[in-house]
Amino acid sequence: QAKRQMAHARPEWAANGAPATRGRCPVCGTRMYKRGATPAHEHLPKPEVKPRAKKGKRGGRRRRKKAADTGAPVRRTGKLVVVESPAKARTIGRYLGKGYTVKSSVGHVRDLLKSRLSVDVENDFEPEYRVPNEKRAVVKDLRDAAARASEIFLATDPDREGEAIAWHVMESAEMDPDRTRRVVFQEITRTAVQEAFDHPRPIDMDRVNAQQARRILDRLVGYKLSPLLWRKVRRGLSAGRVQSVALRLVVEREREIDAFDPQEYWIVRAEVSQERLRPERPRPSFVARLHRIDDAEPALHAEAEVQPHLARLERAAWNVGEVRLGTRTRRPAAPFTTSTLQQEASRRLNFGTNRTMRVAQQLYEGIDIGDEGATGLITYMRTDSVTVSQEAVTAARAFIAGQFGSEYVPDTPPTYRTRSKTAQEAHEAIRPTVVERTPRQVKSFLTRDQYNLYRLVWERFVASQMEAATYDTVSADLYAGDAVTPVVERPYLFRATGSTLRFAGFLALYEESVEDGEEDEEEGVPADLEQGEAIDLLRLLPDQRFTQPPPRYSEASLVKALEENDIGRPSTYASIISTIQNRGYVVREKRRLIPTETGYLVNDLLVEHFPDIISTDFTARMEDELDAIAEGNEAWVPIISAFYGRFADDLEKADAQIERVNLRVEPEPVGRDCPLCGNPLVYREGRYGRFVGCSDFPTCRHTEQIVVKVGVPCPLDAGDILEKRTRKGRLFYGCANYPECDWTSWKKPLPQPCRHCGGLVVQAGRAEAKCTNCGERQPVLQSKPEPRTDG
């Protein structure tokens, strides 16, 4: 990407007698070729050029005569429909029937050239589009079909990218604008498709320009910043307007964690029982938490501060103060948008963002479900709106009444507010196309991933139209102190809260999952507590804790952060996260995103020299301007021009100020020699993390996995259980004595034995364990961290 003086230049004559020079790049050794005469050609004998023999009528290519060449009128019959994917083409073709020819563009048919900027910054940022070689046959086929069709319908996706694809298809295939119309539908069903074809419209050039502006903006940033990284760091790196902001979020979160100073604190809970139930065995009990000491919030930061209070509480009299009974209503979650679908699929199904969108695309484009043929099962899956059509709401309410009863149908349909201020309300939320088509009915036609995701979408939508859940709540104040002191004047106030589900409502079908650490802590508190009633203390439960840093981003929580900061759009979330991982800026470990050294370096360089661009504020502001272009309120050229003027100045300054960075780091030695060649073994970084390899690579290709002991013996032969990885990098646990012992587990074994049978316990959730012998579930026993010391 830079001009170099050719090394080892060798003049030559081409086969057609034209002068040329061959050589190599003096920096990287790449072959170089330059046409044109040089002084060296003056003394170089020119070979005789033999004229090519002209092919005869039979051997040469015969030019097909077109109707336009002969002047004959073109006879156009039938209607042409163009969609993006072959699967979508098959489904729509079955709905339209005879008279329609449905063809697929197989995605984009035209784009900016990859080999250069392809944006004329001196001429109003005019883009230079090109049909890739692999799409030329597709475009030719569409051009020929369009020439024969009486009407042309472009049925690409309903978002801005789909609008842009439709325009590129029309331009590259030279379709007559007077015969070309645009059709849009949110779901691929017979009714929706026929309704769309009854109301075609022209291509919306405002939306095309918005997408074109986004593409040009991203090209300017990427193709200017990436070569800067190649020159200053190393080749293969990339930067982008949106991906670099996402990387900054991950890096800044990691630095928050590194800088976090954990502080010790203690909470005190008490397990108590109603005194009048003393004769009963076992005694029903509930737990209350220390709320105040002498009308002030408890500030307990060390065990020495807790012990005096425990001694007083052991001797204290306990009585009930105020008891508050009430009800609480819990509303269902809104139907899925793209971001909430990706978040829930990550938490519940352990799907990455790419996997979620790939499966959702299959469900949208159509699945063969027997007698009905290929049918779209969900609506369009790239949306930031929670709007639902009235027909879908009516169908859902009728289904709920028939399956669950009329009490589960709210008096008025629930309405939901879109989180994103820039949501395209013309879109719908993600929902099943036919609510009566339950997951069980189509399970036999779906793959495992398709079934799990369809079930998630179906349950979420149906639950969103159901009645809210109702809880009976109880909150009680417990006072502890000297018996002679009036109850409400005692120094220790404990508070117990609990709730009981009165009416399940939407919870009869679906409950939204939460991020780790967001679970509610509630205890079962008896509702028959009476004010002044004596309470019997069973035991005190002091608990040492430490303040926790913010959690690392998972793919789900990063998508949530991108949406909250208006970074990107629903169609880009998956590609953003994939890019920062594929470039080696971020690695995914235990479902969490961790920046690499390269990620730190690239982020710091970009933030230091381009703080106005690599920021959430700039990215969100630019999204607002792109929305204004799509609505026809702004022209795209002035917006790009205003941005590029500042950006070009920053780029010139950064190129002069940034010094070359050396990323080469000497591998860390393991401390033993290679068993094949005797050279030292070293730790290396690979696609799936660290591994042990020979220092004489690539001559010696010996590799080993890094042995990590879990600290739990194998249940079969008492050997050590080790962390291992599959060929694709997935973590699992196996016995160190393999192949003699083939015990394995996807779940992490825990050192605590089963409290019922003493068997091996494995992690079954964030705070839950499961016995591999009897299947009993029990809480995870958390080991307390060592307190910090100045040493």
N, C-alpha and C positions, 0 to 999 in steps of 0.2 A: 504493500500500500504506500510505498514511498519510492522516489526516483533514486536510482543508484548508478554509479559509473560501472559499466560492464567490465568484468575481469576475464582474462583468457579469451579475448575477442578473436574470432576466426572468420574472415570474410568468405563468402561463397556465392554461387549463382543458383537461383531456384530453377526448377524444372522448366519454367516458362521463360527463362532468361532474365528474370528480375534479380537485382542485387539484394543481398541480405547479409546479416552478421549474426553469428551464434557466440554465446559465452555463458558465464555464470555470475550470479550475484556475489560480490565480495564479502557480504555479511553472512548470508545463510546458505549459499551454495546452490540456490535454485537456478534452473536453466533459464536463460534469457535469449530472446530472439527479436531482432530489430530489422525492419525492412528499410531499404534505401541504400544509395551508393555512398561509399566512403573513399578517402584517398587510397586505402589499401586495395580497392578494386581495380585501380589503374594498371597495376602490374599483375593482376590475376587473370589468366587466360579464360576467355569466355567460351563455354561449350556451345556446340552447334545445337540449335533448338529445332527439333523435328515438328513440323505442323501436324496437328491431330487430323486423323482421317474423318471426313464427314460421314455420318451414318445415313444409310439409304432410307427409303420410305418405310421399309419393313423393320429395319433395325432401330430407327430413331423413335422418339416419343411422339405420339400423335396428339395434338391439342384437341381437347373436347370442345366442340362448338356449343356455346350456351345459347339459350333463347334470345338473350339480349344481343348476341353477336349477329344473329340472323334477322333480328327485327320482329320475330314472331312473338305474339303475346304469351305471357307466362300463365299457365293454367294452375291456379292454386285451389287445393281442396283440403279439407280436414283442419283440425286445430292442433297446434303444438303447445305442450306444457313443459316447462323447464323447472326442475327442482335440483337440490344439491346432491342428494345421495340416492344410490340405486334402490335401497330399501324403501325410502319414501316414495320413489317413483312407482314401485310395484304396488304399494298400498293405494296411492291416489289413482293409478291407472285402473284398478279394479272398481273404484267408485265412479269414475267418469264414463267408463264403457266405450262403445264404438264411437268413431268420429274424432277421438282424441288420441294423439300420440304423445306419450310422456317420456321425456328423456332427462338424464341426469348430467349435471355439469361436473359432478364429483368434486364439490367444493369450489374454491376460487379458480377462475380461468385466466385471470390477468393480475399482475402485481408489479411492484417496482423491481427493477433489476437488482439481483443480489450482489453483483460484482462491483457496483459503485453506488454513489449516493442517490442518483436518479431523481433528484429534486433540483431544479434550476433556481438557486437562491438569488440570482441576478434578474430573473424574469418572473416576478410574482409567484415564486415557488411552484412553478409549473411542474407537475409530476411526469415522469417518463415511464409509462407502463409497457409491459411486454408479456406476451403469451409464452409461458415456459414451453420448452420442447416437448415435455411429456403431456401437455394439454393441447397441442396443435391438432392432433387427430380429433379430439373431443370438440374443439371449436369448429373445425371443418364440418364435422357431422351436424352440429347445431346450425351452422350457416346454410348447409344444403337443405336441412329439414325446414328452416325458417323460410327459405325461398319458395318452398312448395306449399306452405301452410296459408290458409286464408286468415287465420287469427293466431296470435301468439300470446300465451299467458306465462308470466314469470311468477312462479309459486315458491320462491325462496322463503327463508325463515322471516318471522315478523319483526325482528329487531333491526337496528341500524346496519349491522354487518350484512344481514340478509338483503336489505335494500341496496347496499353497495354491490353485492354480488349480482343482483338482478341488473343493475346498470352496467356493470362490466360485461356481463353476458350479452346484453343488447349491443354494446359498443363493439366488442371483439367479434361477434358473429354477424355484424352488419345487419341487424334486424331493423325493419322499417318501423319507426316510432308510431306511425299512424295505425299500424296493425298490432302493436305490442301493448299489452296491458299488464297491470300488476294485480295479483290476488293475494290476500293475507288471511290466514286462519290460525287460531290458537291451539286447535286440536285436530288430529287427523282422523276424523270420523265422517261418515257419509253426509250427515246433516251439515256439519261445519264446512266441509269442502264444497258442497253444492251451494250453500249460502254465499260463500266467498266468490264462486264463479258467477253468481247472479249479480254481484256488485263489484266488478273490477274497477280499478282506478289507474291513473298514470303513475309513473315512478315519482316518488317524492324526492326532488333534488336537494331540498334542504337537509333531509336526513342523509342523503348520499354525501353532501358536502361536509357534514359533521363527521362522518366516518372517514372521509378522505383527509380532513384536517387532522384527525387523530393519527391516522397512518403516517402522514407527512411529519407531524410533530415527533412521533416516536422514532421515525427514520432519522430526523435531524439530530436528536439527542443520542440515539444508539450509534449512528455511523460517525459521529464526531467524538463522543466520549470513549467508545471502544478502542479505536486506534491510539488514543492517548494512553490508555492502559497498556496496550501492546508495547508502546515505545518505552514506557516508564516502569512497567512491571514485567509482564510476559504475555506472549500470544495466547489466544484461546479464551481470554477474559472478555466480559461484556458488561455494558452498563445500559440502563434504560430509564425512561422517565418514571415508570411505575415500579419496575422490579427493584430499582435501587432504593426507593422509599420503603418497600417491603423489607429489604435487607436491613435498612437502618432501624426499623422497628425491632427486628430480631436482635441486632447487635446491642441496641440501647437497653433492651430488656435483660440481656445477658450481663451487661455492665451493672445494671441495677442489682442483680443477684450477687455479683462479685463484691460490690461495695456495701452490701447489706451487713449490718452489725446486729446479730441476733441478741435479743434481750431476754433474760430469764424473768418469768412471772409464774405465779401460782394461782390456780382456781381451787376453791373449796366447795365440794358438794357433800350433801348429807343424804344417806338412805334412811328414810323414816317410815313409820307405819302408824296407822290409827290405833290409839291405845286401847280402845274398847274392843278391838278384835284380837286381843292377846291370847285368848284360849284357842284360837284357830291355828292349825298347822297345815301347810306352811303359811306364814304370815304374809299377806299381800303388802307390798311396799311400793314406794315411789321415791323419786330423787328430786331434791331441791338444790338450787345453786345459791351460794352466798352473793347477796345483791348489794348490801350496804353494811358498814360498820360505823356506828355512831353518826348516822345520817350522812355519811360520806362514802364514795365509791371505794371499795377495798383496793389498796395498793400494796400488793405482796410480791416482793421481788427476790426473796431468798427464803430458804427453809428455816433459817433462824427467826425470820419475821412471822412465819406461819405457826410454829410450835406453840407459842404462848396462847394463841387463839384456840388451837385445838384442845389444849388443856382446859380452857374455860368452857368450851362448848361441850366437852364430855360431861362436865358437872352441871350444865345448865338445864333449866326447865324449858320445854318446848310447847308452844301453843299456836293455834291457828289465829291469824288476824283476819284481814278482809278476804272474802272469797268472791270472785267475779265469774259469773256464768254468762256465756254468750254464744253467738254463732259466727261462723266465718264462711265466706263464699269464695270458691276458687274457679276462675273462668278457664276455659280451654285455651290452648295456644292457637295462634292464627295458622291458616294453611301455609304450606311451604313456599318460600321464595328460594332462589338459587342458593343464597348464602346459608339460610337456615336448613335447607336440605343437606348441604355439604357438612354443616356442623353436626346435625343429628346423625347422619350416616357415619360420620367419623366416631362419634361417641358410642352409638348403639351397635353398628355393624363393623367398626374398625376399617372403614373404607377411606382411602385417600381421595383427595378432591378429583384427580383425573379418573379414578375408577368410578366414582359416583357419577360424573358427567357422562362417561362412556356408556354406562348401563342405562342411565336416564335417556340418552339419545336413542338407544335401541327401543326402549319402551314407547318413546314418542313417535318414532318413525313407523313402527308397526311390527307386531308379532303374529305369526300364524297360529290362530287359536281354534283350529278344527273347522267346523261348518261355517264359521264367520269369515274364514280366511285371514289374510294379513290385516290387522287392525291396530290403530294407535291406542295404547292403553292409558297414557297420561297426556296432559296438555303440555304446551311448550315449556321447556325446563330452564330457559335462560330468562329470568324475570326478577324484578325487584318489587313487584306489586302483590298485595294480598287481596285484591279485588276478585270476586267470584260472580259469575253470571247468575241471573235470576233463575234460569232454567235449572242450573246445577243445584242451587239452593233448594228449589222446590222438590227436585228429585231426591236430594239427601234427606229432607224432612220426612218425606213419605217413606223412605227406606228405614229411617230410624224408628218411626212410629210402628212399622210392621215388625221389625226385628227386636226392639227393646221395649216398646210400649209408649203410649202418648205422653206419659210423665217425663220421658227423656227428651221431648221436643220442646224447646223454649217457646214462649208466647210470640216473641218477635225474633226473627233470625239475628244471630250475633253479627256485629259489624267490627271490623278490625282496621287499625290505623297503620299505614305503611311507615316503617322506620325511616327509610331513606327519603330525604327531602327532594331528591331528584328522581324519584321513582317514575317510571312510565306507566301511568294509570290505565292506558289503553290496553295494557297486557293483563293477563289473569294470573292468579296464583297457580302453583303446580297442584293439580288435582287429577283424580281418575276421570277419564272421559265418560264412563258409564258407571255410576255408583253401585248399581245392582250387580256389576261384574266383580264379585268378591275375590280376594286372593286365593281362596280355596278352590274356586271354580276354574281358575286358569293355571293353577300350580303345575299341573302335568305338562303344560306347554312351555314353561319357563325354565331357564337355568336357575341354579341356586341364587346367584347374585341378582338376577332379574326378579325372582320371586321375593327375595328379602326387601329389595328397594321398592317394588310395587306395593308390598304389604305396608311398608312404612308410609308411603304417600297416601294410600287408601285410608289407613287408620287415622292418620293425622287430619285428613280432610273431613272424614265423617265425624270424628270427635269434635272438630271445630264448629260443627253445626248442632251439637248436642247441648243439653241443659248443663248448667254449672254444677259443680260438686258442692255439697254443704257439710260443714263440720260443726259439731258441738264443742265449744271451747270452755276450758276452766283454767283460771289463774288464781293461785292462792299465795298469800303472804304468811310466812312462818316466822315467829319471833322467838329468839332464844336469849336467856339471861337468868338473873336471879329470880326465884319463884316469888319473892315478895314484891318485885317491881311490876307495875302494871304492864300488860302484854305489849302495847304499842310503844312503850317507853324503853323496852329492852334494847341493848346495843346491837344485837345481831339480827339482821333481816335476811331471810332466805326466801327465794321465790321459786315456785313450781308452776309450770305451764304444761298443758296437754290438750289434745284434741281427739275427738272420736268422729269417725266418718258417719254422718247420718244418712246422706243420700249420695250415691256414687256419681250420678250424672255421667259426664264424659269419661270418668275414670273407669267405668265399666268396660271401656274399649282400649283406651290409650292414655299413657302418662308421659309427658315430656321428660327426657333425661336432663341432667345438669352436669356442669363441669365439676371436676374433682375439687373438693373443698367447699362446695356450695350447698351441701346437704344441711337440712334443718335438724336441730337437736331438740326433740320434744319427748317428754316422758308421759307415761300414762298416769294421770292424776285423778283420783276418785272425785266424782261430782257431788258426793254427799258430805263433803267436809262442812263443818259448822264453825262459825266464828267463836273463838274462845276455847274450842275443843283441844284437849291435851294430846300431844303427839309424842310418840316413843321413838327416840333415836336408836337406830340399829347400828350404824357405823358411819364414821366420817371418811370422806374420799378426797384427800388432798392430792392434787395433780400438778406436778412440775411441768411447765411448758416453756417454749421459746417462741418468740415472734418469728414469723416465717417471711421469707422474701417473696416477691411476686413470682408466680409460676412461669416457667418457660412456655413459650407459645407452642401449642399443638397446631396442626393444620387447621382444625376447626376454629380455635380461638384466634388464629391469625386472619382467617377469613372474616370473622366477626370484627376484628380491629380494622381491617381494610374497609369493610362496609361502614363502620361507625365514622371513619375519617374520610369517607367519600373518595377512596382511592380505587381507581379502576371501576369496572362495571361487571354485572353477573357473568358475562361471557368471558371475562379475563381472569377471574379469581384462580381457576385451576392452572392456567398457563403461567401466572405470576409465581405461584408456589413451586411449580415444576422447574421453572427457569433457575431460580436461586439455588435449587438443589442440584440440578444438572451441571451448573457452572462450578460446583464445588464450593460455593459460598456458605452453604448450610448443610448440615447432615441431620438425619432423622434417627434418633435413638429413643427407644421405648416411647414412641409416638410423640416425642418432643423435638423441637427444632433447635439446633445448637450451631452457632456460627463457627466457622473454621478460621484458621490464621489468615488464609487468603481473604475470607469474608471480612474480617476485621480491617485488613490492610486496604482493600478496595473501598470499603465504606468510609474509612477515615480520610482517604485521599479525596473522595468525591465530596464529602461533607465539608472539608476544609476549604476547597476551592470552588465549590458550586453550592453554597448553603441555601441560596434562594430557589434552586431547582430541586435538589434532593431534600424536599421537605413536604410534610403532609399538607401544609397550607397552600403551597403552590399547586400541588397535584389536585386538591379539592377545588381550588379556584379555577383551574383549567377545565375541570369536568363541568363546572357551571357554565363556562364560556362555550364549551362544546354543545351543551344543552341549548344554549341560546341560539347557536347556529342551526341546530336541528329544528328549532321552533320558528326559524325564519326571522329572528330578531337581530342577528348579527351576520356580517360577512366574514368568511374564514380567512381571507388573505391578510387583512389588517391585524388580526389576532396573532397569526403566525409571524408576521413581520415584526410586531412589537416584541414578541418573545425572542426572536432570533438575533435582533440587534444587541440585546444584553448578553445573550448566551455566547455570541461570537467573541465579544470582548473578554468575557470570563475565560473562554477557552484559550485565547491567545496568552493571557496572563498565566494561566495554569501551566501551559506548555513550557513557558520560560522559567517558572519557579520550581516545578517538581523535578527532583533529581531521580536518576535511575535507581530503582530498588532491586536488591538482590534477594530473591526468594529461596535460593538454594540453601538448604539446611542439612548439615551432616547427620546421617541416620544414627539413632541411639543404639549402642551395642547391647546385645542380650547378655553376654558374659560366657558364651560357650561357642564351640565351633560347629560348622556345618558337617553333618554325618556323611555327606557325599564327597566333598572336595577339601574339607579341612579349613576353609576360610571362615572368618568370624561371622556369626549370625547377627543380624540387626533388626530393629523394629522398622516396619514400613507402613505407609498409609495406602490403603486400597479402596476400591469402590464401596466395599461393605465394612470399612473400618480398619483398625490396625491389625497387622499380622506379622509373623516372623519370617524373614527371608534371608537368603544368602547375600553377603556383601559383594560377591562376584557376579551378581546378576548383570547382564543376561546370559553370561557364559554358563552359570549354574542356576537352575530355576527351582531349587529346593525351597519349599515353603512349609510353614507350620501354623496352626492356629495358636493364639495366645490362650494358655490354660488359666481359666478363672474358676476357682472352687467356690461352690455355693455355701459350704460349711455344713452340709447335711449328708448323712450316709445314705447310700442306695438301699431301698427297702428289700431288694432281692439278694444282694451279696455283700452289703455293708461297705462297698467301695465308695470313693468320693464321687459326688455328683458335680459335673462340670457344666459351665456355659458353653454351648456349641452353636454353630450356624450352618444352615443349609447352603447349597450351592448358590441360591439366590439371595443369601444374606439374612434369612429369617432366623431369629434367635429361638433356640430350644434348649432343653436340659437333658443330659444323658449320663450314663454311668461311665466312669473312667476305665472300666475293665471291658469296654466294647472291643471285639465282637463276642467275647465270652458271655457278657451280660448285655442284653439289648433293651434294658429299661430306658424309656424316654418320656418326656412330658413337655407340652407347650407352656404349661403354667409353672411359675417359679416355686420350687419347694421351700418351705419355711422351717426354721429351726424348732418351732413350737410343736410338740406332739398333740395328737387329737385328745381332747379332754374326756372322750368317752371310751375309745378303744386303744389309744396310744399309737395309732397308725400315723403314716406320713401325711402332712398337711401341705396343700399347695395354695398359692394365691388365686382367689376367685373374684377379686374386686379390689377396689382401693382400700377398704377396711374390712374385707370379708375373706375368710379362708374356708377350704373344703377338704375333708378327709378323703384320701384316695382309697381307703379300705371300707369304711362304713357309709361314706357320703354325707356325713353330718357337717352342717355349716356352722361356723363359729367366728367371732370377731378376731381380727388380727391383733396380736399382742405387740404393741409398738415399743421398741427399745428406746429409752430416753437418751437424748444426745448428751455428750459430756459438756458440763458447764465451761464457759470460756474462762481462761486465765491469762494474766499478762505475760506469763512465761511462754 
